[in-house]
Amino acid sequence: MKLVALALAALPLAVLAAPTYDHEWKDDKVDKHYEDDHKWDDKHADKWEDKHHDDKHDGEEKWYKDSFPFHFTSTIVGYASPDTIVNNSQVAVPGLEDGWGKFAFGLNSEENVICYNISVWLKGNYSSPAVTATHIHQAVAGRAGPPRIAFPNPRVLNGESIDEFSWRRSVGCVWGPFTTGVVVNGTDTGAGFTVADLEADPTGFFADTHTVQFPAGAIRGQLEWK
């Protein structure tokens, strides 16, 4: 299997004051802060490489390295805010005031891999019936829908109290088959879902994260082509 490398844009590691949500923060308020203070270095990336030993072939041991897809078939992004939350009864409800975030994804539909770079400004502990509280759901804007892919929850970066607003971040890749831990009619909502399904129409999906205080979603962002 071919050697591959992660190529996701870096996002911020710290801020001094709570930002006000504005769709125009995309790059200047997020990426600029990180680029000024932190130069990307592979040694700081999560080590996702895994060596697999194969049977001896022609008297020699064969070793393979599996890691990130070396290219993306497409990239998508969601700019999350607290004012687009819809509960499972299809009713609009408040999210976490002043919460916001950026959900950036690199898709490789050929290998059924999705890489994620998630940076959020949140407070409060996570809560969800799924295996994590950070997901891609299938639903158009203004509607709720089932989670299809679950991601590791963004972690507090600088030791701040979880009850106070702070930057949180999660970076990596996940491979299908996907499991969310949410079962509907006896079937996990991630079962059979593929990256190709997401790539076919990203606008029919949204990314969000859920907290104890906001179980329907603290922040949510409809996905779009990047």
C-alpha positions as a LaTeX table, in Angstrom:
\begin{tabular}{lrrr}
\hline
Residue & $x$ (\AA) & $y$ (\AA) & $z$ (\AA) \\
\hline
Met1 & 0.00 & 0.00 & 0.00 \\
Lys2 & 1.34 & 3.41 & $-0.91$ \\
Leu3 & 2.88 & 5.82 & 1.58 \\
Val4 & 0.71 & 8.80 & 2.23 \\
Ala5 & 0.76 & 12.03 & 4.28 \\
Leu6 & $-1.68$ & 14.33 & 6.01 \\
Ala7 & $-2.26$ & 17.70 & 4.36 \\
Leu8 & $-4.85$ & 19.63 & 6.32 \\
Ala9 & $-4.60$ & 23.38 & 6.97 \\
Ala10 & $-3.68$ & 24.32 & 10.54 \\
Leu11 & $-6.16$ & 26.08 & 12.76 \\
Pro12 & $-5.67$ & 28.28 & 15.86 \\
Leu13 & $-4.33$ & 27.16 & 19.20 \\
Ala14 & $-5.25$ & 30.12 & 21.43 \\
Val15 & $-7.16$ & 33.35 & 21.66 \\
Leu16 & $-7.21$ & 36.09 & 24.23 \\
Ala17 & $-10.89$ & 37.02 & 24.12 \\
Ala18 & $-14.14$ & 35.44 & 22.99 \\
Pro19 & $-14.82$ & 36.15 & 19.31 \\
Thr20 & $-18.10$ & 37.43 & 17.91 \\
Tyr21 & $-19.53$ & 35.13 & 15.26 \\
Asp22 & $-19.17$ & 36.44 & 11.74 \\
His23 & $-19.11$ & 34.26 & 8.63 \\
Glu24 & $-16.21$ & 36.36 & 7.35 \\
Trp25 & $-13.82$ & 35.13 & 10.08 \\
Lys26 & $-12.96$ & 32.14 & 7.88 \\
Asp27 & $-9.23$ & 32.62 & 7.34 \\
Asp28 & $-8.08$ & 35.93 & 8.77 \\
Lys29 & $-9.39$ & 35.30 & 12.28 \\
Val30 & $-8.60$ & 31.57 & 12.39 \\
Asp31 & $-5.66$ & 30.47 & 10.26 \\
Lys32 & $-3.71$ & 33.73 & 10.61 \\
His33 & $-3.38$ & 33.36 & 14.38 \\
Tyr34 & $-2.00$ & 29.86 & 14.06 \\
Glu35 & 0.36 & 30.72 & 11.21 \\
Asp36 & 1.85 & 33.64 & 13.12 \\
Asp37 & 2.63 & 31.66 & 16.26 \\
His38 & 3.05 & 28.05 & 15.16 \\
Lys39 & 4.88 & 26.64 & 12.16 \\
Trp40 & 3.56 & 23.28 & 11.08 \\
Asp41 & 6.01 & 20.47 & 11.71 \\
Asp42 & 5.38 & 16.79 & 11.08 \\
Lys43 & 6.84 & 15.91 & 14.45 \\
His44 & 3.91 & 17.73 & 16.07 \\
Ala45 & 1.30 & 15.84 & 14.07 \\
Asp46 & $-0.49$ & 12.86 & 15.55 \\
Lys47 & 1.33 & 9.66 & 14.70 \\
Trp48 & $-1.20$ & 7.65 & 12.75 \\
Glu49 & 1.22 & 5.32 & 10.98 \\
Asp50 & 0.71 & 1.65 & 11.66 \\
Lys51 & 3.07 & $-1.08$ & 10.52 \\
His52 & 1.63 & $-4.43$ & 9.45 \\
His53 & 3.67 & $-7.57$ & 9.24 \\
Asp54 & 2.79 & $-9.89$ & 6.38 \\
Asp55 & 3.70 & $-13.52$ & 5.74 \\
Lys56 & 7.16 & $-14.21$ & 4.40 \\
His57 & 7.33 & $-13.96$ & 0.64 \\
Asp58 & 10.29 & $-15.33$ & $-1.35$ \\
Gly59 & 12.19 & $-15.68$ & 1.91 \\
Glu60 & 11.87 & $-11.99$ & 2.80 \\
Glu61 & 9.55 & $-10.28$ & 5.26 \\
Lys62 & 7.16 & $-7.75$ & 3.73 \\
Trp63 & 6.29 & $-4.63$ & 5.67 \\
Tyr64 & 3.64 & $-2.11$ & 4.77 \\
Lys65 & 2.85 & 1.32 & 6.12 \\
Asp66 & $-0.70$ & 2.59 & 6.19 \\
Ser67 & $-1.40$ & 6.24 & 6.91 \\
Phe68 & $-3.35$ & 9.14 & 5.45 \\
Pro69 & $-4.51$ & 9.26 & 1.85 \\
Phe70 & $-1.90$ & 11.12 & $-0.16$ \\
His71 & $-4.55$ & 13.14 & $-1.97$ \\
Phe72 & $-8.12$ & 14.32 & $-1.48$ \\
Thr73 & $-10.78$ & 13.87 & $-4.10$ \\
Ser74 & $-12.43$ & 16.98 & $-2.64$ \\
Thr75 & $-12.41$ & 19.27 & 0.39 \\
Ile76 & $-15.40$ & 20.67 & 2.26 \\
Val77 & $-15.95$ & 22.99 & 5.21 \\
Gly78 & $-18.63$ & 24.02 & 7.68 \\
Tyr79 & $-18.66$ & 27.32 & 9.59 \\
Ala80 & $-20.58$ & 26.56 & 12.77 \\
Ser81 & $-22.67$ & 28.96 & 14.83 \\
Pro82 & $-25.27$ & 28.61 & 17.62 \\
Asp83 & $-28.19$ & 30.04 & 15.64 \\
Thr84 & $-28.92$ & 27.13 & 13.28 \\
Ile85 & $-29.69$ & 24.34 & 15.77 \\
Val86 & $-32.69$ & 22.08 & 15.08 \\
Asn87 & $-33.75$ & 19.31 & 17.46 \\
Asn88 & $-34.99$ & 15.85 & 16.51 \\
Ser89 & $-38.59$ & 17.13 & 16.48 \\
Gln90 & $-37.54$ & 19.48 & 13.65 \\
Val91 & $-37.92$ & 22.52 & 15.90 \\
Ala92 & $-35.35$ & 25.33 & 15.93 \\
Val93 & $-33.78$ & 25.70 & 19.38 \\
Pro94 & $-31.03$ & 27.94 & 20.81 \\
Gly95 & $-27.41$ & 26.84 & 20.73 \\
Leu96 & $-24.48$ & 28.03 & 22.84 \\
Glu97 & $-24.43$ & 31.82 & 22.61 \\
Asp98 & $-21.02$ & 33.06 & 21.42 \\
Gly99 & $-19.98$ & 29.53 & 20.48 \\
Trp100 & $-18.61$ & 28.94 & 16.98 \\
Gly101 & $-16.16$ & 26.81 & 15.05 \\
Lys102 & $-14.68$ & 25.63 & 11.79 \\
Phe103 & $-15.08$ & 22.04 & 10.59 \\
Ala104 & $-12.67$ & 21.36 & 7.70 \\
Phe105 & $-12.67$ & 17.99 & 5.94 \\
Gly106 & $-10.54$ & 16.36 & 3.28 \\
Leu107 & $-12.31$ & 13.53 & 1.45 \\
Asn108 & $-10.84$ & 10.53 & $-0.31$ \\
Ser109 & $-13.86$ & 8.75 & $-1.73$ \\
Glu110 & $-11.66$ & 6.24 & $-3.52$ \\
Glu111 & $-10.39$ & 4.82 & $-0.23$ \\
Asn112 & $-13.43$ & 5.74 & 1.94 \\
Val113 & $-11.33$ & 8.01 & 4.17 \\
Ile114 & $-12.21$ & 11.38 & 5.68 \\
Cys115 & $-9.62$ & 13.62 & 7.35 \\
Tyr116 & $-10.78$ & 16.28 & 9.77 \\
Asn117 & $-9.41$ & 19.51 & 11.21 \\
Ile118 & $-11.91$ & 20.82 & 13.73 \\
Ser119 & $-11.42$ & 23.98 & 15.79 \\
Val120 & $-14.17$ & 25.23 & 18.08 \\
Trp121 & $-14.74$ & 27.97 & 20.65 \\
Leu122 & $-16.87$ & 26.30 & 23.33 \\
Lys123 & $-17.55$ & 25.85 & 27.00 \\
Gly124 & $-19.13$ & 22.95 & 28.86 \\
Asn125 & $-18.71$ & 19.20 & 28.79 \\
Tyr126 & $-19.69$ & 17.02 & 25.84 \\
Ser127 & $-22.79$ & 14.85 & 25.84 \\
Ser128 & $-24.36$ & 12.61 & 23.18 \\
Pro129 & $-25.95$ & 9.16 & 22.86 \\
Ala130 & $-23.42$ & 8.53 & 20.07 \\
Val131 & $-19.87$ & 7.26 & 20.66 \\
Thr132 & $-18.67$ & 10.89 & 20.61 \\
Ala133 & $-20.44$ & 14.25 & 20.64 \\
Thr134 & $-18.95$ & 15.59 & 17.39 \\
His135 & $-20.50$ & 14.47 & 14.12 \\
Ile136 & $-21.47$ & 14.86 & 10.52 \\
His137 & $-25.25$ & 14.53 & 10.26 \\
Gln138 & $-27.31$ & 14.00 & 7.13 \\
Ala139 & $-29.85$ & 16.81 & 6.77 \\
Val140 & $-30.31$ & 19.97 & 4.73 \\
Ala141 & $-30.28$ & 23.41 & 6.33 \\
Gly142 & $-33.17$ & 23.89 & 8.74 \\
Arg143 & $-33.66$ & 20.18 & 9.38 \\
Ala144 & $-32.28$ & 17.61 & 11.81 \\
Gly145 & $-30.97$ & 14.23 & 10.69 \\
Pro146 & $-29.05$ & 11.18 & 11.87 \\
Pro147 & $-25.32$ & 11.20 & 12.53 \\
Arg148 & $-23.33$ & 9.40 & 9.81 \\
Ile149 & $-19.74$ & 9.86 & 11.01 \\
Ala150 & $-18.49$ & 10.47 & 14.56 \\
Phe151 & $-15.19$ & 12.25 & 15.25 \\
Pro152 & $-13.05$ & 12.52 & 18.38 \\
Asn153 & $-14.27$ & 15.46 & 20.44 \\
Pro154 & $-12.06$ & 18.56 & 20.20 \\
Arg155 & $-9.78$ & 18.80 & 23.23 \\
Val156 & $-9.09$ & 21.83 & 25.41 \\
Leu157 & $-5.67$ & 23.06 & 24.33 \\
Asn158 & $-4.18$ & 25.11 & 27.12 \\
Gly159 & $-5.50$ & 23.64 & 30.35 \\
Glu160 & $-8.44$ & 26.01 & 30.74 \\
Ser161 & $-11.47$ & 24.99 & 32.76 \\
Ile162 & $-13.98$ & 23.06 & 30.67 \\
Asp163 & $-16.68$ & 25.34 & 32.10 \\
Glu164 & $-15.09$ & 28.42 & 30.51 \\
Phe165 & $-14.88$ & 29.39 & 26.84 \\
Ser166 & $-11.65$ & 28.20 & 25.24 \\
Trp167 & $-10.21$ & 26.86 & 22.00 \\
Arg168 & $-10.60$ & 23.15 & 21.43 \\
Arg169 & $-9.16$ & 21.19 & 18.53 \\
Ser170 & $-9.31$ & 17.75 & 16.91 \\
Val171 & $-7.22$ & 16.61 & 13.93 \\
Gly172 & $-6.86$ & 13.23 & 12.22 \\
Cys173 & $-8.48$ & 10.80 & 9.79 \\
Val174 & $-11.05$ & 8.03 & 10.04 \\
Trp175 & $-11.68$ & 5.14 & 7.68 \\
Gly176 & $-14.92$ & 3.41 & 6.80 \\
Pro177 & $-16.87$ & 1.37 & 7.64 \\
Phe178 & $-18.25$ & 4.00 & 10.00 \\
Thr179 & $-20.00$ & 3.49 & 13.33 \\
Thr180 & $-21.80$ & 6.20 & 15.31 \\
Gly181 & $-23.27$ & 4.21 & 18.19 \\
Val182 & $-26.76$ & 5.55 & 17.44 \\
Val183 & $-29.08$ & 2.71 & 16.45 \\
Val184 & $-32.32$ & 3.29 & 14.53 \\
Asn185 & $-34.56$ & 0.31 & 13.72 \\
Gly186 & $-31.78$ & $-2.03$ & 14.77 \\
Thr187 & $-29.12$ & $-0.49$ & 12.51 \\
Asp188 & $-26.28$ & 1.87 & 13.37 \\
Thr189 & $-26.76$ & 5.18 & 11.56 \\
Gly190 & $-23.24$ & 4.95 & 10.16 \\
Ala191 & $-23.73$ & 1.50 & 8.68 \\
Gly192 & $-23.31$ & 1.45 & 4.90 \\
Phe193 & $-22.50$ & 5.15 & 4.74 \\
Thr194 & $-19.50$ & 6.09 & 2.61 \\
Val195 & $-17.37$ & 9.15 & 1.96 \\
Ala196 & $-18.67$ & 9.01 & $-1.62$ \\
Asp197 & $-22.20$ & 9.58 & $-0.25$ \\
Leu198 & $-20.99$ & 12.74 & 1.47 \\
Glu199 & $-19.00$ & 13.89 & $-1.54$ \\
Ala200 & $-22.03$ & 13.52 & $-3.83$ \\
Asp201 & $-23.82$ & 16.43 & $-2.10$ \\
Pro202 & $-22.07$ & 18.05 & 0.91 \\
Thr203 & $-24.83$ & 20.65 & 1.26 \\
Gly204 & $-27.16$ & 17.87 & 2.39 \\
Phe205 & $-25.03$ & 17.42 & 5.53 \\
Phe206 & $-23.98$ & 19.45 & 8.55 \\
Ala207 & $-21.29$ & 19.21 & 11.22 \\
Asp208 & $-21.93$ & 19.89 & 14.89 \\
Thr209 & $-20.91$ & 19.22 & 18.45 \\
His210 & $-23.20$ & 18.58 & 21.42 \\
Thr211 & $-22.80$ & 19.54 & 25.07 \\
Val212 & $-24.62$ & 18.72 & 28.29 \\
Gln213 & $-26.40$ & 22.07 & 28.26 \\
Phe214 & $-27.18$ & 21.90 & 24.53 \\
Pro215 & $-28.00$ & 18.26 & 23.68 \\
Ala216 & $-29.50$ & 19.18 & 20.29 \\
Gly217 & $-26.22$ & 20.89 & 19.41 \\
Ala218 & $-24.12$ & 23.69 & 20.82 \\
Ile219 & $-22.97$ & 24.83 & 17.38 \\
Arg220 & $-23.78$ & 23.67 & 13.86 \\
Gly221 & $-22.47$ & 24.40 & 10.39 \\
Gln222 & $-23.94$ & 23.34 & 7.07 \\
Leu223 & $-21.24$ & 21.85 & 4.85 \\
Glu224 & $-20.15$ & 23.40 & 1.58 \\
Trp225 & $-17.40$ & 22.99 & $-1.01$ \\
Lys226 & $-14.14$ & 24.58 & 0.02 \\
\hline
\end{tabular}
